[in-house]
Amino acid sequence: MSTPTEESVLASVPKQLFIGGQWRDASGGGTFAVDDPSTGRELVQVADATVEDGAAALDAAVAAQADWAATAPRDRGEILRSAFETIADRTDELALLMTLEMGKPLSESRAEIAYGSEFFRWFSEEAVRVAGRYSVAPNGATRLLTLKQPVGPCLMITPWNFPLAMGTRKIGPAIAAGCTMVVKPAGLTPLTMLWLAEVLRESGVPDGVLNVVTTKSTGEVMGPIIEDPRLRKLTFTGSTEVGRSLVEQSAKGLLRVSMELGGNAPFLVFGDADVDAAVDGAMLAKMRNIGEACTAANRFIVHESVAEEFGRKLAERMGSMTVGRGVDDDVEVGPLVDSSQRDTVAELVDDAVSAGAQVLTGGSVPEGEGWFYPPTVLAQVPTSARVRTEEIFGPVAPIFTFADEADALRMANDTEYGLVAYAFTQDYARAIRVYEGLETGMVGINQGIVSNPAAPFGGVKASGFGREGGAEGIEEYLETKYVGLGGL
Ligand code: NAD
């Protein structure tokens, strides 16, 4: 295949709805624009689904469910494996498309593709490992059989920050388990999911098993699907605010629900830490995806004895990163996804500075087009600053200091969120005390990245519930049925 160009990837990506195995326009013929965050200009128009299109997508998923559940696990797994291979073969094309719609540098897009496609390989292997149990009842009179069956038609709603991986973490296990689905990608970045739908179609996903609906009228189109009694599960990745309202809506049908919500990750650096290793970890935990990650370190909580050294070294590294349009070579930091995201980040920094924080690097909105914000390190941040409690979702590292371990743990847990925490220490006993004491679903010890398709990803508290990846990931798409065998 020839080298992909901006024009070629935008021309070839599907822009319609994918329903019942067919690409089709929205029923009202409507479309909406997808913009390039590095210029603010329109890239393409995609179909704007109506309530009727949403209903048609669910109809297709419901119609396909019984045959899909009866399809051999190996066949379902092979479809995922084939899609995994295709994504790997076409990484350059997808990376360019993803960078155009989302803004992140090509290197970040490639990293997401490697991570996101791995869910297909992982769940292609899990598809054939779903098992039940057989036991003798304690009184010996009956036999107890348990079996796993697919939950049924699922609705999947995904965010813009990882337009591939947030989808594959749901689609992979659903295909492996034998569930059909309607996927609603974020309006800011729908192209990656449309591209993926075509790859899955070519990989052999039967008609109706996967349906993709893009819409600007999200609540209006999703509401009737969520309330339809034929839907059996809702899985959502996005903000805590929207997640809360979706849990309320899903109560009506008592849906199985998985919620991957916001975060406010603490990054602890103890006095005994290897500071250079902590700075390396901080670069990953903060700057992966330009800080637009639910797992992004939001609060650097650093022992007072190493705070100056840590802040200085982190500011040197972050301040020397190359900012620019993600499609350009050597760019390490692209724009934020849209103007409102950039405004939020700028406001949080301004608030911290007016509360007394010291700017070590960055700190102001640059001139020119696009939604850029420079990598920023803030030292001596007072606890009254909004960055302590609010998700930043940008390249800003606020540093708070602590005096002892109990203090550090108390500060780390002082948040409504509980997705992930990071801790750097060379003291083994302290590491155990700390990871046991942190109120989060995930902890990175001496590492700045935890996401791994083979591990259960998910949060506690206002970061949600349910796990994606690992052996746990497929359980979210399976029901346990118990059969009592009597008459012995
Ligand atoms: P968002 O909540 O605004 O949107 C997420 C998705 O929900 C989008 O597809 C959006 O169109 C849809 N949506 C919005 N309103 C809806 C409604 N009323 N009914 C149904 N769907 C609706 O979040 P975002 O801005 O796209 O993503 C950023 C957020 O996602 C951050 O808070 C981040 O922490 C979180 N996130 C969490 C994880 C995780 O795994 N925990 C991963 C990535 C992102």
Residues whose N, C-alpha, C, O or C-beta is under 5 A from the ligand:
A	BS01	NAD	I157 T158 P159 W160 K184 P185 A186 G187 T218 G219 M222 T237 G238 S239 T240 V242 E260 L261 G262 G263 A293 C294 S463
